[in-house]
């Protein structure tokens, strides 16, 4: 049995952190014509701290798959010390609470995507090592048409414990996790219009640039705090 009250508190804290990062994005000065941040006391993180990379995605979304495999994985492999990744699997879904208190989700790519999103949410909660967590998400999103099979295969490949995650997505806890990811997604301002949406230290900035060149965008954020790291030169 899961201790729902404690879990709700934990995920309320996560939601608050997301909201704070979003609020801070509105206090940042706008970029000048050359794309550089204006000067002043505007650092969201101290020099040397990793950039908070929040990935709002869907498990059956081709653009999400493309971003994870072609941008996120290579950028992390190239400069993992510059990034702290947080996955928010939900996308353009909706959540409804039925009369009996159970949750009903409507996902952009249908019920299979809802199932995949729940499994991803359980994996993200259970796997704390950033390398293994990214490896699991990348592995599963390659072929998520049968989400449970994708999870089992990827878990065996990457040495991830299976039983506890199965218990998560086979119980109401998995749905509660997805609901919380939905709340975080709907709290984004500007509101989500494209999936994936990726925030850097809570700011959406130029989404086209981030989705096309995540590594360069992360380096730009880090350079705005102080000396540019050697890996970015």
C-alpha positions as CSV (number, residue, x, y, z in Angstrom):
1,X,0.0,0.0,0.0
2,X,1.2,3.5,-0.8
3,X,1.1,6.2,1.8
4,X,-0.9,8.6,-0.3
5,X,-0.8,11.5,2.0
6,X,3.0,11.5,2.1
7,X,3.2,11.0,-1.7
8,X,0.9,13.9,-2.3
9,X,3.1,16.1,-0.1
10,X,6.2,15.1,-2.1
11,X,4.7,15.9,-5.4
12,X,3.1,19.1,-4.2
13,X,6.6,20.2,-3.4
14,X,7.7,19.3,-7.0
15,X,4.8,21.2,-8.4
16,X,5.7,24.3,-6.3
17,X,9.3,24.1,-7.6
18,X,8.0,24.0,-11.2
19,X,5.8,27.0,-10.5
20,X,8.6,28.9,-8.9
21,X,10.9,28.3,-11.9
22,X,8.1,29.4,-14.2
23,X,7.6,32.6,-12.2
24,X,11.3,33.3,-12.3
25,X,11.2,33.0,-16.1
26,X,9.0,36.1,-16.1
27,X,11.5,38.1,-14.0
28,X,14.3,37.5,-16.5
29,X,15.3,40.4,-18.8
30,X,14.5,39.9,-22.4
31,X,17.4,39.0,-24.7
32,X,19.0,41.8,-26.7
33,X,19.1,41.7,-30.5
34,X,22.1,39.4,-30.5
35,X,20.3,36.9,-28.4
36,X,22.3,37.6,-25.2
37,X,20.7,38.1,-21.9
38,X,20.7,41.7,-20.6
39,X,23.1,42.5,-17.8
40,X,22.1,42.8,-14.2
41,X,21.3,40.6,-11.2
42,X,19.3,38.0,-13.3
43,X,21.0,34.7,-12.6
44,X,18.5,32.0,-11.8
45,X,21.3,29.7,-10.6
46,X,24.8,30.3,-9.3
47,X,27.7,30.0,-11.6
48,X,28.7,26.3,-11.8
49,X,25.2,25.0,-11.0
50,X,23.6,22.7,-13.6
51,X,20.9,24.1,-15.8
52,X,17.5,22.8,-14.8
53,X,16.2,21.2,-18.0
54,X,12.4,20.3,-17.8
55,X,11.2,18.2,-20.6
56,X,7.4,18.3,-21.1
57,X,6.7,15.4,-23.5
58,X,4.4,12.6,-24.7
59,X,5.5,9.0,-25.1
60,X,4.0,8.5,-28.6
61,X,4.8,11.9,-30.0
62,X,7.3,11.8,-32.9
63,X,8.7,15.2,-32.0
64,X,9.2,14.1,-28.4
65,X,11.0,11.0,-29.6
66,X,13.2,13.1,-32.0
67,X,14.1,15.5,-29.3
68,X,15.0,12.9,-26.7
69,X,17.1,10.8,-29.1
70,X,18.7,13.5,-31.2
71,X,19.1,16.4,-28.8
72,X,18.7,15.4,-25.2
73,X,20.9,12.3,-25.2
74,X,23.8,13.8,-27.2
75,X,23.7,17.0,-25.2
76,X,23.8,15.0,-21.9
77,X,26.6,12.8,-23.1
78,X,28.6,15.8,-24.2
79,X,28.1,18.0,-21.1
80,X,26.3,16.1,-18.4
81,X,27.8,18.3,-15.7
82,X,25.9,21.3,-17.1
83,X,22.4,19.7,-17.0
84,X,19.9,18.4,-14.5
85,X,17.0,16.8,-16.4
86,X,13.4,16.5,-15.1
87,X,11.0,14.5,-17.2
88,X,7.3,15.5,-17.3
89,X,5.4,12.9,-19.3
90,X,1.9,14.3,-20.1
91,X,1.8,16.6,-23.1
92,X,-1.5,17.7,-24.5
93,X,-3.6,15.4,-22.4
94,X,-6.5,16.2,-20.1
95,X,-7.4,14.7,-16.7
96,X,-10.9,14.2,-15.3
97,X,-11.9,12.9,-11.9
98,X,-14.9,10.5,-12.1
99,X,-17.7,10.3,-9.5
100,X,-16.1,7.4,-7.8
101,X,-12.8,9.4,-7.4
102,X,-10.9,7.5,-10.0
103,X,-9.0,9.3,-12.7
104,X,-9.7,9.4,-16.5
105,X,-7.1,10.7,-19.0
106,X,-7.5,11.7,-22.6
107,X,-4.2,11.7,-24.4
108,X,-3.3,13.3,-27.7
109,X,-2.3,9.9,-29.3
110,X,-5.0,7.8,-27.6
111,X,-5.2,5.3,-24.7
112,X,-1.9,3.6,-25.5
113,X,-0.1,6.9,-25.0
114,X,-1.8,7.4,-21.6
115,X,-0.6,4.0,-20.6
116,X,2.9,4.9,-21.8
117,X,2.8,8.2,-20.0
118,X,1.9,6.5,-16.7
119,X,4.7,3.9,-17.1
120,X,7.2,6.7,-17.9
121,X,6.0,8.6,-14.8
122,X,6.6,5.5,-12.6
123,X,10.1,5.0,-14.1
124,X,11.0,8.7,-13.6
125,X,9.9,8.4,-10.0
126,X,11.7,5.1,-9.3
127,X,15.0,5.6,-11.2
128,X,17.1,8.3,-9.5
129,X,20.4,7.9,-11.3
130,X,20.4,10.6,-14.0
131,X,22.3,8.4,-16.5
132,X,20.1,5.4,-16.1
133,X,16.9,7.5,-16.0
134,X,17.7,9.1,-19.3
135,X,18.7,5.8,-20.8
136,X,15.4,4.3,-19.7
137,X,13.3,7.1,-21.2
138,X,15.4,7.1,-24.4
139,X,15.1,3.3,-24.7
140,X,11.3,3.2,-24.1
141,X,10.5,6.1,-26.4
142,X,12.2,4.4,-29.3
143,X,9.2,2.1,-29.6
144,X,6.4,2.7,-27.2
145,X,3.6,1.1,-29.1
146,X,3.4,-1.7,-26.5
147,X,4.4,0.3,-23.4
148,X,4.6,-2.6,-21.0
149,X,6.8,-4.6,-23.3
150,X,9.0,-1.6,-23.9
151,X,9.4,-1.1,-20.2
152,X,10.3,-4.7,-19.4
153,X,12.8,-4.9,-22.3
154,X,14.5,-1.6,-21.4
155,X,14.5,-2.4,-17.7
156,X,16.3,-5.7,-18.4
157,X,18.7,-4.0,-20.7
158,X,19.7,-1.3,-18.2
159,X,19.5,-3.2,-15.0
160,X,16.4,-1.5,-13.6
161,X,14.4,-3.2,-10.9
162,X,11.0,-4.2,-12.4
163,X,8.6,-5.3,-9.7
164,X,8.2,-2.0,-7.9
165,X,7.6,-0.1,-11.1
166,X,5.0,-2.6,-12.2
167,X,3.2,-2.2,-8.9
168,X,3.3,1.6,-9.5
169,X,1.7,1.5,-13.0
170,X,-0.8,-1.2,-12.1
171,X,-2.1,0.8,-9.1
172,X,-3.8,4.1,-8.6
173,X,-0.4,5.6,-7.7
174,X,0.7,5.6,-11.3
175,X,-2.4,7.6,-12.2
176,X,-1.8,10.0,-9.4
177,X,1.7,10.6,-10.7
178,X,0.3,11.4,-14.2
179,X,-2.2,13.8,-12.7
180,X,0.6,15.7,-11.0
181,X,2.6,15.9,-14.2
182,X,-0.6,17.2,-15.8
183,X,-0.9,19.9,-13.2
184,X,2.7,20.9,-13.8
185,X,2.2,21.0,-17.6
186,X,-1.0,23.1,-17.3
187,X,0.8,25.5,-15.0
188,X,3.3,26.5,-17.7
189,X,3.1,30.1,-18.8
190,X,3.0,30.7,-21.7
191,X,0.7,27.7,-22.0
192,X,1.9,24.7,-23.9
193,X,1.2,25.0,-27.6
194,X,3.7,22.4,-28.9
195,X,5.1,19.2,-27.5
196,X,7.8,18.8,-26.5
197,X,8.2,22.0,-24.6
198,X,11.5,22.4,-22.9
199,X,12.3,24.9,-20.2
200,X,15.8,26.0,-19.1
201,X,15.9,27.2,-15.5
202,X,12.2,27.7,-15.8
203,X,12.3,29.9,-18.9
204,X,10.9,28.8,-22.3
205,X,13.1,31.2,-24.2
206,X,13.3,30.5,-27.9
207,X,11.7,27.0,-28.2
208,X,12.7,26.6,-31.8
209,X,16.3,27.1,-30.9
210,X,16.2,24.8,-27.8
211,X,14.6,22.0,-29.8
212,X,17.0,22.4,-32.6
213,X,20.2,22.9,-30.6
214,X,19.8,22.0,-26.9
215,X,23.5,21.9,-26.2
216,X,24.0,25.4,-27.6
217,X,21.0,26.7,-25.7
218,X,22.3,25.2,-22.4
219,X,25.7,26.7,-23.0
220,X,24.1,30.1,-23.6
221,X,22.3,29.9,-20.2
222,X,25.5,28.9,-18.5
223,X,27.6,31.6,-20.2
224,X,25.1,34.2,-18.9
225,X,26.1,33.3,-15.4
226,X,29.8,33.7,-15.7
227,X,32.8,32.3,-17.7
228,X,31.8,30.0,-20.6
229,X,32.8,26.4,-19.7
230,X,35.5,24.8,-21.9
231,X,33.1,22.3,-23.2
232,X,31.0,25.1,-24.7
233,X,33.9,26.8,-26.4
